[in-house]
Amino acid sequence: MRADVLRRWAVVAAGLTVLCAMPVIASALPATVPALTASQLRARILASAGQSYAGYAESNATFGLPSLPGLNGVASLLDGVTKMRVWVASPDDWRVDVLSDAGERDTYQLGAVSYIWDSGQELLTEVGGQPSLRLPRPADLVPPALAVRLLAAAGAQATFGLIPPLRVAGQSVAGLRVTPADASSTIGHVDIWAEPGSGLPLMVEIFGRDSASPALESQFFQIGRWQPDREVLTPQRGPGTGFTVTSARSLAGALSHLALEVLPTELAGRDEVSGPPGFGTVSIYGGGLATFVVVGVRTSQDLIGDALSAGGTALVLPGARGALIGAPLVNAVLVQPSDLALTFLIVGTVSAGVLQQAAATLVADRVWLP
């Protein structure tokens, strides 16, 4: 081969090497951000919710939750890597595509109506209505949505501090650490890195107590400002694809069996904080990043038996059978009083002891029942 041909190929090879190395080089560059206080950065992150953007993000979760009937999708979402293409015009107008080896599952939110496209089934589903309670979905793990939700939940009682800046998706981002005030919280701290000017979060890490590695990490690998495009945000049906219409309740899985029960206004020393006091299918207790939910479920399935088979620990309570499921960030207790045809699911970011105390009250103190 002639020397000039070899030189040309050498130049091409060198160019390709530089292009491939650019993401690594960019991430290795020092991060520099303007001076901000923790309160300023927190305020900018909370104010970023209305921004439009597009990018590619991945979440990596190690919750260690067992698979239970009706909750398999949640277990897979909170254990493993979720790859997402994201387009967001506003909090109520967005699209998130989840990519996998089997294809992709796309969710479109257009105001009060959402659509789900399943490439494996070649089926587009229109989902009407907004449920009062829903299971987590991939869009909840996109860094901006996750960060804003965590900051809003933490409230002013949490402790906020600055942490060293990083480079995420090629950008210098400022770091904020959120530490819960309640010692019973399973969350040790939350780290958020956001664009210092816009406050748009690009990376979130959630750590369990006394853990050196995050139980959940979500970050952008590509991110940029985006001019909303209706063609991107509106599902397009191709020839031969199926179409169906359903309601949000029919997609609720295990939550479709919720029972209308009156629940106490206080459990485990924590007040009910959701809805009219003492009424509804769902009650939320506590506050900040130390919160738990109680729901009553009527189903023919043996939920406690399923939990024990999946690795849960049996609970001994007078007049009831129960099971405890523990994970780095979330604990859950299922309890079934012997004289009631329903199972209570108590789950939240609080210690197992708090949940067991709540379960004991539900079983023993029946003054709250009609």
N, C-alpha and C positions, 0 to 999 in steps of 0.2 A: 504494500500500500504506500502511495506517495506521501511524502512528508507534509505537504500542504493539506491533504485530506485528513491525516492524523491530527494536525493542528486544529482543523475545524471541528472534528468530533470531540477533541479534548475541550474546546470552548463550550460546545453544547453540553457535555457531561458536567463541566464545572458550573454552568448556569443552572442545570437541573438540580445539582447538589445544593446550591445556594437557595433556590426556591423551596426545596423540601425542608431546609434547615431554618427558614424564616420564622415559622411559628415557635420553634424551640428558642431561637435567638431572641424573639420578641418577649417571650415569657421570662427569659433570663435577665432582661434589662432591668435596672433599678426602677422602682416605682416612686414617683414624686407627686404629691398632691398639695394643694393650697392648705393653709392653716385653717382648721375648723374646730369648734368645740363639739363635744358629744351631743349636746342638745341641738346644735345647729344641724349636724348630720342626721340626727333622728328626725327632725322636722322636715328636712328635705326628702328623706326616704318616704315618710308618710304622705308628703305632697306629690309624690311621683306617680301615684296610682292612675292618673288620667293620661299618661304619656303613651304615644304609639311607638311600636318598635317591632322588629322582626329578627329572628336569629335561630341558632341551633343550640340546644341545651341538653344536659344529661344530669339525671339525679342518680345517686348511688345510696341505697338504704340497706341497713342491716338491723332491722327491728327484731328479727327472730320470731315473728308471729306464726302460730300454727295455722294450717288450712282448716276452715270450718265451713259447713254448708252455707251457701249464700254469700260467703265472704272471701272466696278464693281469689277474686280479682284484687281485693284490698291487700291480701297477703303477698301476692306477686308484686304489687306496686311498692310495698314497703320492705321488700327483700330482693335486692338485685338492682341492676342498672336499667333505667328507663330513658330511651333516646327520643328526643322531641324536636320537631320543627315547629316554630312558634311565629304566629302573626297576631299582633294585638293592636286594635284600633282604640278600644276603651275597655273598662272592666266588664261591660255587657256586650261587647262586640269583638269576637276573637276566634282564632282557629288554632288548634294544637293537634299535630299529627304525631302519633306514637309509632316508631319504626321498629321492626323486628325481622328476624330471619323468615318468618312466615308471611310477611307482608306489612301492612300498616292499618291502623285504626285511627280515623280522623274524627275529631269533635269540633263542630261549628256552633258557636253561641251567637245568636242573632236576637238580641233583646230577650223576650220571654220564651222564645222558641229555640230549640237546639236540634242539631242533626248529627247522626253518627254514621260514618262510612266505614264498612268492613270490607277490605279488599279481598280477603280470603273467600267470603261468601258473596262478594259482588252485590252487596245489599246496602241501600241507603235507608236509614230510619229517621223519621221525624218524631221528635219528642216534645209533647206539649205540656206546659205548666211548669211551675217551680215547686219542688217538694219542700215541706217545712224542715225535713231532715234528709240528708243524703250521705252516701258513703264517699270517701275521698276519691278523687279522680286525678289523672296525670296533670291537668291544668293547675291543680293546687300546688304542684311541686315546681312550677316555673319560678325562678328566683324572685322576680318582682312581686308576684302574688303571695308567695310564701313569706317573704320578708315583711310585707305590709301587714299580713294577717298576724304574724308573730308579734310585731311591735304593737299593734292595736290590742292584742290580747294581754301583753305584758303590762300595759298601762303605765301610769306615772310612778307606781310604787316600786317598780324594778330599778335596778342599778344600771347606769349606762356609762361606758367608758370607751376611749379610743384605743385601737390596736393598730399595729404597724400596717401600712398600705401594702397592697400586692398589685401584680399585673394579672388581669383576667381578660381573656379574649383580646389580648394585645393592648389593653388600656390600663392606665394607672387608676386604682380605685381606693377609696378611703375606707377604713375598717371601724366598725362599731361593735362592741361587746355588750350583750344584754344578759344580766344575771337576775334570776327570779328572787323575789324577796321572801317567798314562802319556802321554808326548809323542807317541806314535805314534797315539793315538786321533784319529779324524776329528771327534770332538765337541769343540768349543771350550768350551762350558759349557751347562748346563741351568738354566733359571729356572723356579721353581715358586711359585705364589701360592696360599695355603691359608687357610681360616678359622682365625684365631689360637687360638680356643678348642678347637674339635673337631679341627683339623688336616686337615679334608677339603679336598683340592686342588680348586680351581676353574679353574685355568689353568696350562698348561705350554708352555714354549717351548724348543726345542732348536736350538742354533746350531752350524754348522760352524766349523772353525778359520778365523780372520781374516774372519769374515762378520758384517756389521752387521745382517742380517735373519735371522729364524729359518727353518730349512729345514722345521720342523714346529711348528705352533701349534695347540693344542687348548684350547678354553675353553667354559664354560657361559654361556649367555645367560639361562637360567632355571634355578633350582635351589632345592630345599627339602627338608626332612625328610619322609619318607614312611613311613606305616604299611603294611607289606607286605600286599598283597591277592592271594590265590591266583587270583582271576578274571583279574587283570591278568597274572600270571606264567605262566598256563596257556593254551596256544594253544586257540582255539575254532574248530572246523570249522563252516563254514556249509553250507547245502544246495548240492549240486552241486560242491563243491570236491574236488580229488583228494587222495589220501593215499598215501605210499610209505614204505618203511623201508629204510635203508641203514646202512653202517658208516662210522666216521670215516676209515678207510683209503681207502675208495672216493672220498672227497671231497678227498683230499690232492693232486690234480693232479700236478704233476711229482714230488712226493715219493712217489707210489705206486710209482715205479720204483727205489727205493733198493736198493742192493746190499749184502749182508752182507760187509764187508771188514774185515780187521784193519788198523788204522791206527797210525802211530807214537805213542809216548807223549810225544813232544816235536817241535814244528815251529817254525821261525823263532825259536828261543830261548824258546819259550813252552811250558809244560807242559800236557798234557791235563787238563781239570778236570771232565769229565763221565763218569759211569758207571765200570765196571771199566776200569782202564787198558788201552788198546790193543785194545779189542774193541767191535764194534757198528757199526750203519749210520751213526751220527752221532758225531763227536768234536768237542768244544768246547775251544778253546785260549785261554790268556790269562786275563784277569780284569778286573773293574771295567768301565769303559766302553771298554775296548780289547780286544775279544774277537772271535774269528772261529770259524766253523763249517766243518767239512769233511765232505762227504757223497760217497759213490760212487753214481753213477746208471747203471743199465743200461737203455738204450732204443735203439730203431731210429732215433730222431730225431737229426739232426746238430745238437746243442746249440751247438757252437762256431760252426758256420756260421750258425745263427740269431742268435747273439750278435753276430757280425760284421756281419750284414745289418741288425741293429737299431742299429748305430752303435758297436759295441765296437771295441777296438784289438787287432790281431793281436800275439801274443806268440811270440817265437822261443825255443824251448827244445830242447836236443839230445834227439832221440828222441821228440818229442811236438809236438803242435800245441795252441795255446791262444788265449784271448781275454781281454781285460781290459775290464770295465765299471766306469766311475767315476761317482759321484754325490756330492752334497755331504756326506752322512752315511754312506753305505754304499758300499764297494768290493767287487767280485767278480771272481774269476778262474776260468775254466773251462779245464781241461787234460786232454788225452787222450793217454796214452802209446801209442806205435805198436804195442806188443806186448800191450796189454790191451784187452778189449772193454768198457771202461767209461770214463765221464767223471767226473773229480773236480770238484765245485763247491766253491770256497773263498770264503766271503763273510763280511764282518764290518765292524765299526766301527774298522778300523785302516787304516793307509796302504797304498797300492797296492804299495809296496816290500816290506812285510811279507808280503803275500799272494803276491807273485811269488817271494819266498824260500821260502815254504812249498811252492809249486808245484814249484820246482826240486828240492826235497828229495824230494817224492813221486815225481818222475820218475827221479831219479838214484840215490837211496839206497834200494835194494830189499831191504835186510836185514829190513825189517819184514813183508815178504810171507811167507805160509806156504810 
